[in-house]
């Protein structure tokens, strides 16, 4: 999604908020849900759902921090054109992954460099309290690795931590 959005918005403000959101500065512009099906020892299928705020200007007041492409740039966008860009990028990355599993566009280095709040001291809700921690990476299972002020590492799975 960042590869698509950087064609319309300043890339330096686009981030991946672990585990599945795309942020522009400190606001959510997109969300991604992936359902994987394993067949034996292999990946069977993946279903990917993408929600992207394109031309919307009014959001439900219960949503914490939404933003749209139109709110950022003041422009209206052709939804079919944006959809075609997304599909093209997904196809290109899928083919690249089939040919070269270590593609530079797909490496952890590319991901970590766009990770929201990476290597920044920030506040998180964890184990019933708010703690100041720093994201230092993620493990082979996709769990977030954070460091506390006392240098203790904390590994968090979905629903074990929330951004404050």
C-alpha positions as CSV (number, residue, x, y, z in Angstrom):
1,X,0.0,0.0,0.0
2,X,2.8,2.4,0.7
3,X,4.3,1.6,-2.7
4,X,0.9,2.8,-4.2
5,X,0.3,5.7,-1.8
6,X,3.7,7.2,-2.3
7,X,2.6,8.1,-5.9
8,X,0.0,10.4,-4.4
9,X,1.2,11.5,-1.0
10,X,4.6,12.4,0.5
11,X,6.3,9.1,1.3
12,X,8.2,10.4,4.3
13,X,4.8,10.6,6.2
14,X,3.6,7.1,5.3
15,X,4.1,4.3,7.9
16,X,3.0,0.8,8.7
17,X,1.4,0.7,12.1
18,X,1.8,-2.8,13.4
19,X,0.2,-5.1,12.6
20,X,-2.1,-4.0,9.8
21,X,-2.7,-0.3,9.4
22,X,-1.2,2.3,7.1
23,X,-0.7,5.7,8.7
24,X,-0.1,9.2,7.2
25,X,1.7,11.0,10.0
26,X,-0.3,10.1,13.1
27,X,-3.6,9.3,11.3
28,X,-5.0,6.1,9.8
29,X,-5.4,6.2,6.1
30,X,-5.8,2.4,5.4
31,X,-6.2,-0.9,7.1
32,X,-5.3,-4.4,5.8
33,X,-6.7,-7.8,6.9
34,X,-5.1,-11.0,5.7
35,X,-6.5,-14.5,6.2
36,X,-4.1,-17.3,5.4
37,X,-5.0,-20.9,4.9
38,X,-2.3,-23.5,5.4
39,X,-2.4,-26.8,3.5
40,X,-0.1,-29.3,5.1
41,X,3.3,-27.6,5.4
42,X,2.6,-25.0,2.7
43,X,0.7,-21.8,2.3
44,X,-2.6,-22.6,0.6
45,X,-4.4,-19.4,0.0
46,X,-4.4,-15.8,1.3
47,X,-7.4,-13.5,1.3
48,X,-6.5,-9.9,1.6
49,X,-8.9,-7.2,2.4
50,X,-7.8,-3.5,2.0
51,X,-9.7,-0.5,3.2
52,X,-8.4,2.8,1.9
53,X,-9.8,6.2,2.8
54,X,-9.7,8.0,-0.6
55,X,-12.4,10.7,-1.0
56,X,-14.1,10.6,2.3
57,X,-14.2,13.8,4.3
58,X,-16.6,12.9,7.1
59,X,-15.9,10.0,9.4
60,X,-17.8,8.5,12.3
61,X,-16.9,10.4,15.4
62,X,-16.1,7.1,17.2
63,X,-13.2,6.4,14.9
64,X,-10.1,7.6,16.7
65,X,-7.9,9.1,14.0
66,X,-9.0,8.7,10.4
67,X,-7.7,10.7,7.4
68,X,-8.3,10.4,3.7
69,X,-6.2,11.1,0.6
70,X,-8.6,14.0,-0.2
71,X,-8.2,15.5,3.3
72,X,-4.4,15.5,2.8
73,X,-4.3,16.9,-0.7
74,X,-7.6,18.6,-1.3
75,X,-8.0,16.6,-4.5
76,X,-10.8,14.1,-5.6
77,X,-9.5,10.8,-6.8
78,X,-10.8,8.3,-9.4
79,X,-11.5,5.2,-7.4
80,X,-11.1,2.8,-10.3
81,X,-7.7,4.3,-11.1
82,X,-6.6,3.9,-7.5
83,X,-7.9,0.3,-7.4
84,X,-6.0,-0.5,-10.6
85,X,-2.8,0.9,-9.1
86,X,-3.3,-1.4,-6.0
87,X,-4.0,-4.5,-8.1
88,X,-1.0,-3.8,-10.3
89,X,1.3,-3.4,-7.3
90,X,-0.1,-6.6,-5.7
91,X,0.4,-8.6,-8.9
92,X,3.9,-7.2,-9.4
93,X,5.0,-8.0,-5.8
94,X,3.4,-11.5,-6.0
95,X,5.3,-12.3,-9.2
96,X,8.5,-10.9,-7.7
97,X,8.0,-13.1,-4.6
98,X,7.5,-16.2,-6.7
99,X,10.7,-15.5,-8.6
100,X,12.9,-14.2,-5.7
101,X,11.8,-14.7,-2.1
102,X,14.5,-12.3,-1.0
103,X,13.5,-9.4,-3.1
104,X,14.6,-6.0,-1.8
105,X,11.1,-4.7,-2.0
106,X,9.9,-7.5,0.2
107,X,12.6,-7.7,2.8
108,X,12.3,-7.1,6.5
109,X,14.6,-4.1,6.0
110,X,12.0,-2.4,3.7
111,X,9.2,-3.2,6.3
112,X,11.1,-2.1,9.4
113,X,12.1,1.2,7.8
114,X,8.4,2.1,7.4
115,X,7.3,0.8,10.8
116,X,5.4,3.5,12.7
117,X,7.2,4.6,15.9
118,X,10.2,2.4,15.1
119,X,13.2,3.2,17.4
120,X,11.2,6.0,19.1
121,X,10.3,6.1,22.8
122,X,6.5,6.1,22.9
123,X,3.7,5.1,25.2
124,X,1.8,1.8,25.0
125,X,-0.9,0.1,27.0
126,X,0.6,-3.2,28.1
127,X,-0.4,-5.7,30.9
128,X,-2.9,-3.2,32.3
129,X,-0.7,-0.1,32.5
130,X,0.8,2.5,30.2
131,X,4.5,2.0,29.7
132,X,7.1,4.0,27.8
133,X,8.8,1.6,25.4
134,X,10.6,1.5,22.0
135,X,9.8,-0.8,19.1
136,X,13.0,-2.5,18.2
137,X,11.7,-5.1,15.7
138,X,9.6,-8.1,15.2
139,X,10.2,-11.9,15.5
140,X,9.8,-14.7,12.9
141,X,6.1,-15.0,13.9
142,X,5.4,-11.4,13.3
143,X,5.1,-10.5,17.0
144,X,6.3,-7.0,17.9
145,X,9.5,-6.7,19.9
146,X,9.7,-3.6,22.2
147,X,12.3,-2.5,24.7
148,X,11.5,-1.0,28.1
149,X,13.5,1.7,29.8
150,X,15.3,-0.9,31.9
151,X,16.4,-2.6,28.6
152,X,14.1,-5.6,29.1
153,X,12.7,-6.8,25.8
154,X,9.0,-7.5,25.6
155,X,7.5,-9.6,22.8
156,X,3.8,-8.9,22.0
157,X,1.2,-10.6,19.9
158,X,-2.1,-9.2,18.7
159,X,-4.3,-7.8,21.4
160,X,-1.4,-7.8,24.0
161,X,-0.4,-4.2,23.3
162,X,-2.0,-1.1,22.1
163,X,-0.6,2.2,20.9
164,X,-1.4,5.2,23.2
